């Protein structure tokens, strides 16, 4: 609840409408700075189609989702399901991270410049947009100082966890609606209910199409914060609580009709599944990670983060010792403010939850039970990845820094002592402000992000990129890439499909789906076909197997299942062994425009 004044008390006078600050040149410069930093972090890929961010499979997934959204817009197709992947069954996109909230507005970018450019624009928008949204909220509600709000927004948008997620998980990095949702829920004027409630419902609906996991974390964090604030300031809770609940009620009434069909499709539509294809509790963070440096920072390296986080995209807790010490100092300094106490409780709780069911320290299990055990069996929470809980700590730290810097801003030169109190400034003069500003800078400098690392990617074969495949694939048939990858592996089918605007349907892919038509338990991709397993093993090992008649019979059966018209092999690390294996299965192929091609229409009918 953001009703308290700078001194931490609640005014008895009727709440006034929050100020609306005009956009001025300094504000525009702050936003431009955020955009420039976000663009800098993505420089490793602009104009380089042969590069992907280090978690290549995740980027390919989101490129495909952006291309699919553009296809749904231009073709007026169902945006919740697609048969362009995992042919012939298709994929339930609503049950996957389809990021329609990004893909639909980015349709012009995708159509004009391709899926890679759209992905990079999305990364920039997620990082800079989140920072800007927090800056706006801090300026309007919590910090009179533009510098304080700018620093807070910088932390909220570009903390190590945000940068780690942005290079791979757009659905986790797209947090630019979070401040707006919080501003509506915790509106300081108890008389304003209906309009904020309607807007709340609309924004929550949109957030579902950006990332449901962020929305779940937001609900949990907002609930924790509200309860902690109510315990710290019961008078404010009594005054503001009824309006807050009314806004939430209106928001639910607005969002439920809008989300009813998409949520039904997600949980009961074609390709729906139950649970997750991995154990969420296995993705926890090491207690030592909170004081360590992430890979994507000026002091980071590859070795230590690899011991403390489950993978490079989940380095969400790497705040460094300086920032954590400052946070403790701020909480002690401003403890009288209910807002600060509530933030401290919220941040501490979610930090502890990230430690999983058993606390680890420097890579070693300590035997100490983690708080996550208490909620591991709670529906929805049992699907949440513990390593992502520190993403809630990011805005907590950003807001605390902004409050501290705002507290030390110069007092207004009005000659009226009351203006100093109202502004929240404290005595101490320039030396105190310089010392605290230096401490904040020292804590943040080690967290300066570096450009997101990239890895080489095999180019899309000219035969595919320039449409040579069209002479082979009639309507209702598919192009089968070699190897036909399903599951969590890097899928050439998805990359080729994304970079060509979903021009052709293909089997396999990287998504979550059911194990079988009669078994909704979740798994990565579609059930493996024997031929896909055989070819993937050759691609990984380079060892050519002895191909039998049973292998050939099975290959034809699998090709018929996939409704294959042409089999295409592009560049592979073990390309020659794979080519020899395919020829042993299907007979000689042809080399066409940089690809090995097998026309299988005569074989499968």
Buried (B, 14 or more C-beta within 10 A) or exposed (E): BBBBEBEBBBEEEEBEEBEEEEEEEEBEEBBEBBBEBBBEBBEBBEEEBEBBBBBBBBBBBBBBBBBBBBBBBEEEBBBBBBBBBBBEBBBBBBBBBBBBBBBBEBBEBBBEEBBBBBBBBBBBBBBBBBBBBBBBBBBBBBBBBBBBBBBBBBBBBBBBBBBBBBBBBBBBBBBBBBBBBBBBBBBBBBEBBEEBBBBBBBBBBBBBBBBBBBBBBBBBBBEBBBBBBBEBBEEBBEBBBEBBEBBBBBBEEBBEEBBEEBBEBBBEBBBBBEBBBBEBBEBBBBBBBBBBBBBBBEEBEEEBBBBBBBBBBBBBBBBBEBBBEBBEBBBEBBEEBBBBBBBBBBBBBBBBBBBBBBBBBEEEEEEEEBBBEEBBEEEEBBEBBBBBBBBBBBBBBBBBBBBBBBBBBEBEEEEEEEEBBBBBBBEEEEEEBEEBBEBBEEBBEBBEBBBBBBEEBBBBBBBBBEEBBEEBBEEEBBBBBBBBBBBBBBBBBBBBBBBBBBBBBBBBBBBBBBBEEEEBEBBBBBBBBEBBEBBBBBBEEBEBBEBEEEBBEBBBBBBEBBBBBBBBBBEBEBBEBBBEBBBBBBEEBEEBBBBBBBBBBEBBE
